[in-house]
Amino acid sequence: MKPAPLSLLLALVAALSGCALPAPTSGKLLSTGPTPVSEAFFEVRARHTDLVSVRVLFPSDAEGHPARPADGAPLPGLVLVHGGFVPPEGYLWLAEALAARGYVVAMPSHPLDLPLSAIDNGHFARELLTSPPEDSLLEGLVHPSRIAVAGHSLGGVVSAKLALDGGFAALALLASYPDPADAERIPSLTVPSLSLAGELDCLSELSRVREEASRLPAPSVLAVLEGVTHFQFTSSDQRDVEDGCAPTVPLDTAHERIAEVLSRFLHAALAGQGTGADDIRQVPGTEVTAR
C-alpha cells in the first residue's frame, strides 16, 4: 500500500484539529439608536488543538463597522464570563447595553456551558482583544491596558481566578464571590473590584456575598440592588419564579440598574479613578458599601 500523500495527511490533521473561520472585518447589526451595536464571531486557537468561539459586541455604525471616538482613541474592553449551564446568549442583553455605552465586550464559550471546564478561555478572549487578527474589525479597536473581566454566578468564580492570574485592569463579580480555594490569593488582588448583588438572591445569598466582598482588597465596592434576584442577571427570571424566589422589581428595571451600576464601575476603574462608588450611589434602588 502506498503511503498517503503529505498534502492529504496535512488536510487530515487540519480537519481533526479544527480550522478557524476567517476573522470578520465587520459585524451584524443588533440594534440601532444613538449608538448602534453590532456583533461578530471569532474563533481563537487555544491549547494548540482547540478552537474557542468568542462572541464580540461593539459600538458600530449602521453597516456593522466599529465606531470609534472622535479622537480615534481605542475603546475599553470587557471579557464577560457566563454562569454555569447558562449559555452566553443569556447575557446578550448586558453585553449590548455595555456596547451601547462604548465598551467592546468579548464573551468566550465553554464546553457544556460550564466555565470551570476551561477557565483559561477567558484569557484567550482577552488575547483576542489585545492581539486581534490582522485586518479584522478588532485591529486597534481596544486599549490593551483597559480591559476588565466580569462574570455571573459560577462565571464570577472563574472571573476572580482570571483576575488573580493577571492581565486585567478590573474585576466585577455579578451575584457571585471568589472560590474559597482562592482565599489565600485574594489579598494579592491589585485591581479595583465590584461585587454586585441582588437583595433577594436565593442562590448567591446576600449574607455570603457581603462576607466575601469584605475580604476583597481596597479599592472595592459592594452594590446591592433592591428586589433583584439571581436570574435577573440573565435574560429571564422565570427560573427564580419557578423556584419560589420571585423578584419585586420588573426584569427590565433590574436590567437597567445592573447595566448602569456595572458601567459606572467600569468607567471609573478603567480610567484609574477607583470604583466609582459615589456615582453608583446615584442608581435608584442601590445600597453601596465602599472600601
C-alpha positions in Angstrom: 0.0 0.0 0.0 1.4 3.4 -0.9 1.8 5.9 1.8 -0.7 8.8 1.8 0.5 12.0 0.2 1.8 14.6 2.5 -0.9 17.1 1.4 -3.6 14.5 2.4 -2.0 14.0 5.8 -1.9 17.7 6.4 -5.5 18.1 5.4 -6.5 15.3 7.8 -4.6 16.9 10.7 -6.3 20.2 10.0 -9.7 18.6 9.9 -9.1 16.8 13.2 -7.7 19.9 14.9 -10.3 22.3 13.6 -9.9 25.1 11.2 -10.6 28.6 12.3 -13.1 30.7 10.4 -11.7 33.9 8.7 -11.6 36.8 11.1 -14.6 39.1 10.4 -14.0 42.7 9.2 -17.5 43.8 10.1 -20.4 42.6 12.3 -24.1 42.0 12.2 -26.2 45.0 13.4 -28.1 44.1 16.5 -29.7 47.4 17.5 -29.9 51.0 16.3 -30.2 54.2 18.3 -27.8 56.9 19.3 -25.0 54.2 19.4 -25.8 51.2 17.2 -24.4 47.9 18.4 -23.1 45.0 16.2 -21.8 41.5 17.0 -19.2 39.3 15.3 -17.9 35.8 16.0 -14.2 34.9 16.2 -12.6 31.6 16.6 -9.4 31.6 18.8 -6.8 28.8 18.7 -6.3 27.5 22.3 -4.3 24.7 23.8 -2.7 24.0 20.4 -5.7 22.0 19.1 -8.9 23.6 20.4 -10.9 26.4 18.9 -12.8 28.7 21.3 -15.7 30.6 19.9 -15.8 34.2 21.2 -18.8 36.4 20.5 -17.8 40.1 20.4 -20.3 43.0 20.7 -19.1 46.6 19.9 -20.4 50.1 19.2 -20.8 50.4 15.4 -22.1 52.3 12.5 -25.3 51.3 10.6 -23.2 49.0 8.4 -21.7 47.0 11.3 -18.3 48.6 11.2 -16.7 49.7 14.6 -17.5 53.2 15.7 -14.6 55.0 17.3 -14.5 58.2 19.4 -13.9 61.4 17.5 -10.3 61.4 18.6 -9.8 57.9 17.3 -8.7 56.6 20.7 -9.1 52.8 21.4 -12.1 51.7 23.4 -12.2 50.0 26.8 -12.9 46.2 26.8 -14.6 43.6 28.9 -14.4 39.9 29.0 -17.8 38.6 30.2 -18.0 35.1 31.5 -21.4 33.4 31.6 -22.8 31.4 34.5 -22.9 27.7 34.9 -25.2 26.0 32.4 -26.4 29.4 31.2 -25.2 30.0 27.6 -23.6 33.3 26.7 -26.8 34.2 24.9 -28.3 34.6 28.4 -26.2 37.7 28.8 -26.6 39.3 25.4 -28.8 42.0 26.9 -26.0 43.1 29.2 -23.3 42.9 26.6 -25.5 45.0 24.2 -26.2 47.6 27.0 -22.4 48.0 27.6 -21.5 48.1 24.0 -24.0 50.9 23.5 -22.1 52.7 26.3 -18.8 52.4 24.4 -17.3 49.1 25.5 -16.1 46.2 23.4 -17.4 43.0 25.1 -15.9 39.6 24.4 -18.0 36.6 25.5 -16.0 33.3 25.4 -17.8 30.0 25.1 -17.0 27.0 27.3 -17.7 23.2 26.9 -21.1 22.2 28.2 -21.7 25.9 29.1 -19.6 25.3 32.2 -16.9 28.0 32.7 -14.9 25.8 35.2 -14.3 23.3 32.3 -12.0 25.7 30.6 -11.0 28.6 32.9 -8.3 29.9 30.6 -10.8 30.6 27.8 -11.2 34.0 29.4 -7.5 34.6 28.9 -7.8 33.7 25.2 -10.7 36.1 24.9 -8.6 38.9 26.4 -5.7 38.0 24.0 -8.2 38.3 21.1 -8.9 41.9 22.2 -5.2 42.8 22.8 -3.7 40.9 19.8 -6.5 40.6 17.2 -6.1 39.0 13.8 -4.6 41.4 11.2 -7.1 43.4 9.2 -10.0 42.2 11.4 -12.6 44.6 12.9 -10.8 44.4 16.2 -7.4 45.6 15.0 -6.5 48.6 17.1 -10.0 48.9 18.5 -9.4 48.0 22.2 -6.9 49.7 24.6 -4.8 46.7 25.8 -4.4 48.1 29.4 -8.1 49.0 29.8 -9.8 45.5 29.8 -11.9 44.3 32.7 -13.3 40.8 33.5 -16.7 40.1 34.8 -18.8 37.1 35.5 -22.2 36.0 36.8 -22.6 33.3 39.4 -20.1 30.5 38.5 -18.7 32.8 35.9 -17.8 35.2 38.7 -15.9 32.5 40.4 -13.9 32.0 37.2 -13.5 35.7 36.7 -11.9 36.1 40.1 -9.4 33.4 39.1 -8.7 35.2 35.8 -8.1 38.5 37.6 -5.8 36.9 40.1 -3.8 35.5 37.3 -3.2 39.0 36.0 -3.7 40.8 32.7 -7.0 42.5 33.6 -7.5 46.1 34.9 -10.7 45.5 37.0 -12.9 42.7 38.3 -16.7 42.6 38.6 -18.5 39.8 40.4 -22.2 39.6 39.5 -24.2 37.7 42.1 -21.0 35.9 42.9 -17.9 35.7 45.1 -14.4 34.2 44.7 -13.7 30.5 45.1 -12.9 29.7 48.8 -9.9 27.7 47.4 -8.5 31.1 46.3 -8.8 32.7 49.8 -5.0 32.8 50.3 -4.6 34.5 46.9 -7.3 37.2 47.4 -5.1 39.7 49.3 -2.8 39.7 46.2 -5.5 41.2 44.0 -4.3 44.5 42.8 -7.2 45.8 40.7 -10.4 47.6 41.7 -13.3 45.2 42.2 -17.1 45.4 42.2 -19.4 42.9 44.0 -22.9 43.5 42.5 -25.6 41.6 44.4 -29.4 41.1 44.3 -31.2 41.7 47.6 -33.5 38.7 47.0 -30.9 36.3 45.5 -31.7 32.8 46.7 -28.6 31.1 45.2 -25.8 33.6 45.9 -27.3 34.6 49.2 -26.7 38.2 50.2 -25.1 37.4 53.6 -22.5 35.3 51.8 -21.8 37.9 49.2 -21.4 40.6 51.8 -19.0 38.4 53.8 -16.8 37.6 50.8 -16.9 41.1 49.5 -15.4 42.3 52.8 -12.3 40.2 52.1 -11.6 41.9 48.7 -8.7 44.3 48.9 -9.4 48.0 48.5 -10.4 49.7 46.3 -13.6 47.6 46.2 -17.3 48.3 46.3 -20.3 46.3 47.2 -23.6 47.3 45.5 -26.9 45.6 46.5 -29.9 46.0 44.2 -33.2 46.2 46.0 -35.7 43.5 45.0 -33.4 41.8 42.5 -32.9 38.0 42.2 -30.2 35.7 40.9 -31.5 35.0 37.4 -32.4 38.7 36.8 -28.8 39.0 35.8 -29.7 36.8 32.8 -32.3 37.3 30.0 -35.1 35.6 32.0 -36.1 35.4 35.7 -38.5 32.6 35.1 -36.4 30.1 37.0 -36.4 32.4 40.1 -40.2 32.5 39.9 -40.5 28.7 39.5 -38.1 28.2 42.5 -40.3 30.3 44.7 -37.7 33.2 44.7 -39.8 35.9 42.9 -38.3 39.4 42.4 -40.1 42.5 43.5 -38.8 44.6 40.6 -39.6 44.0 36.9 -36.9 42.4 34.8 -36.4 45.5 32.6 -35.9 47.6 35.7 -33.4 45.1 37.1 -31.5 45.1 33.8 -31.3 48.8 33.6 -29.9 49.0 37.1 -27.4 46.2 36.7 -26.1 47.7 33.5 -25.9 51.2 35.0 -24.0 50.1 38.1 -21.6 47.9 36.1 -20.9 50.7 33.5 -20.3 53.3 36.2 -17.8 51.0 37.9 -16.0 50.2 34.7 -15.9 53.9 33.7 -14.0 54.7 37.0 -11.9 51.6 37.3 -10.6 51.5 33.7 -9.7 55.2 34.0 -7.7 54.7 37.1 -10.3 56.5 39.3 -11.2 53.9 41.8 -14.6 52.2 41.9 -17.0 55.0 41.1 -18.8 54.4 44.4 -20.3 57.9 44.5 -21.7 57.6 41.0 -23.1 54.1 41.8 -24.9 55.5 44.8 -27.0 57.6 42.3 -28.5 54.5 40.7 -32.0 54.0 42.1 -32.6 51.1 44.5 -28.9 50.6 45.2 -27.2 50.2 48.5 -23.4 50.9 48.3 -20.6 50.0 50.7 -17.1 51.2 49.6 -13.7 50.2 50.9 
